[in-house]
């Protein structure tokens, strides 16, 4: 019983802080919006639609949503550093709640706020000419956003638990998030990558998350082929969903482990 | 006296450094118990072990009936902690901080609001409850933390250096709140401090900690009485010799010493002896110039047990700090 309370409180705390920090919301939106305008409109006009089987804007919007999610999510790990700095971490850790509950609460709060930002990006995309390709699967887009956020917030929490200084945190996270984004299908199709780099991108959860968003939002064809297991055919969308569920579960487990070992400071 | 905390040969070692060295003591229910000692004596380490934040190297303790090694969660449920450094979320309001704490400690929702209002009243923050904590003063933050520590009705409340970094006036206020909450809620309080006056004013019993060891433990009055009583210093215009001679034969004067024209005597209940002293002097026609009474403080007791002053240690620390700054500058 107690533990669900902890999850709820930490989630509520993130929501309250998010709503109050208007400058932070705008700050986190600036980069994705520039990418959206610069790539979606500027570069997009140079790419003939025959190359991607659709407009570049349709291709890039799910990628930018993925980008916004990964950047916001990993950066949310700083909250652990701030809480350590201001001593609030101690207050949380001496309560009779398991540390896993604390991790899940933080992930839930961070995922909610990261998804709210994604919704804002979707609205801006609609304004500049993006069309949502409505199908029965479109609602799954929200699930993919949630799972991308969960995976990378957990990654941020791992860094936040292990790194005690702010500069180190920023250095490490930018060192990790940039390659994660560029070694995915975020702004170009994986087929454009040379052989061995392509395989790295196949190991990147973001590739499956963005692919899922692309199928559900833009009705695009996947970079994956369906898997045939006898009479059973597993669709690319199901593979994407499975991979994201798997990466979320693994990353939450790692974050719980790292958070268990963090010192109060 | 029922003991609510019982510490048995507790130790914490960091490599070869014994931060806490084999200490044992009991704390009675409803008591205000003080751990007094210079910075770095091992007080905070002791508190951290009793609150399950640190694992002891050896020894054990029970808090509110639960073992700190084997029943950590039960211990945590029954204690409150006010840390040395602030531990509030300052982007939330005071009330929100209290609400979050109440939920984290599973205070049932029908009792929550009443309890929050009750502690807000106790620490006199009712009119600031809905202001963001970052706009609070240092004293207000401390009061909010004290109030927060009480929300889940802990059996024991730990206060680690509750008034460090506050100005003297605010410190006085915090003392009043601490006394008030002990009287009205009957919560057992354990506080660490390196302020002599704080321990003397607040605590029913005081344990002196130095270099990780418990060097003395008793009520402040008994500790002070062990020094033999109050010191009265007398200065006579003339006839110091005659006065000294007369006092030597007075039964209630325990010791006597003389520096130039000043006579120091130790007596019990010094303030009641001053009129008699004046009378004695009049009788032998000695005119007294000045009388001063020095009540022994816990500081004197600490010096007796450790051979050094708590403040001295602090001064050393400050001097060391200044030396470090100077060294840095000259580099």
Interface residues (C-beta under 8 A of the other chain):
Chain A: X1 X2 X5 X6 X8 X9 X12 X13 X16 X17 X20 X21 X83 X86 X87 X88 X90 X91 X92 X93 X94 X95 X96 X97 X264
Chain B: X51 X52 X53 X73 X74 X76 X77 X81 X83 X85 X86 X87 X88 X89 X90 X91 X92 X96 X100 X101 X103 X104 X105 X106
